[in-house]
């Protein structure tokens, strides 16, 4: 077994870093509370999230290890109107950020909040209601209060290291993060897994030995796990009607089990550090060429919306485009999507076939149905019977996938595509349909797109270490 001391030495915050982060947090809290008092606003700022729970991972000197957001929540009494909570909460946050010469941008969860950049740290300022239990819940962000209190009460001091190891392992194998882009494990879910199993290693053993779709964890025995149909059910200890792992996809659950098995079979410290991906334009092109499929990229400008709104829309469009092509008898071997969340969105489709014969079978009514049979024969006089059914040949509207997709991405055709309104506008304005092999001829191919294509070809790359 490996010695985790080296890993913990790299991911645990140093005493100096702890002092700096808590010092900044306390300073911001004092400013907000003082301004609230001066303004006669009944509100109180508190520190929540991974910093409060002592489960955050050190910024260190390694950019890839950066994993810290400071969460300052501004609590308001339940009697406060939602409009006053938003207005006064954002005003207190903005004033605080300006007093410490920070910069900020507005973001949106269940309601608006500010994300500030202060002394090199990202700090979220989130207005919320001061609830005591889930029955008082008024907005989704209020839960963070209950979650922080539960973890601080139930996670043993020595288990904070175990959480850090689990978070870091998940991040390096590509399964950490509950946002839509990832569909993986949240920090709160990691903490609950450590409370349930006891340690990082016990989590891996438990996952590898017992997890299957529908696996249930109910820490406080609400008895409500059967209410959920998600791949993994972890009943929220603070709310029996909520599954903490609802955002976890079956794909990421499966990937985590594979990575856990690989680590248990051959444990290495390299699982806790970024894996170097070795690729170049030529090797990727050769791999696509050797597969003898037909792969293309649909590229279009990214709309100006949040990442959490963008990725579900891209994935929805990808699935709909696959369905449309398969409904026209084309065979899609696989697909994927990617965005830099700023300028470009990409949908990749790898086709088993690109061209189809000009005619296809069209099935008509049963031969026993005389009335509809006569109409069918009048329209298709060359029909014949197969078994008890009339059959004819009809000419395909789209004999190749290229023309089908082009026809779909027109003002009329796009009505058949399930696409978000923001993406629809961008696609109709401008899109490119590019053969992957042609794209990979260009010497100035974008490095991020090359990495996306490499990861598409090597889907399990991050789940193991040499």
Secondary structure, DSSP 8 states (H G I E B T S, - for coil): ---THHHHHHHS--HHHHHHHHHHHHHHHHHHHHHHHHTT--EEEEEEHHHHHT------S-GGG---EEEEEEEE-TTS-HHHHHHHHHHHHHHHHHHTT-EEEEEESSSEEEEEEETTEEEEEEEEE--SSGGG--SGGGHHHHHHHHHHHHS-TTHHHHHHHHHHHHHHTT-B--STTT--B-HHHHHHHHHHHSSHHHHHHHHHHH--TTEEE-TT--S-GGG--SSEEEEETTEEEEETTTT--HHHHHHHHHHHHHHHHS--GGGGS-------HHHHHHHHHHHT-EEEEEEEE--SS-HHHHHHHHHHHHHHHHHHHHHTT--EEEEEEEE-SSSEEEEEEEES-SB--SEEEEEEEETT-HHHHHHHHHH-TT-EEETTEEEEEEE-S-SBHHHHHHHHTSTTGGGGS---HHHHHHHHH-EEEEEHHHHTT-TT--HHHHHHHHHHHTTTGGG---
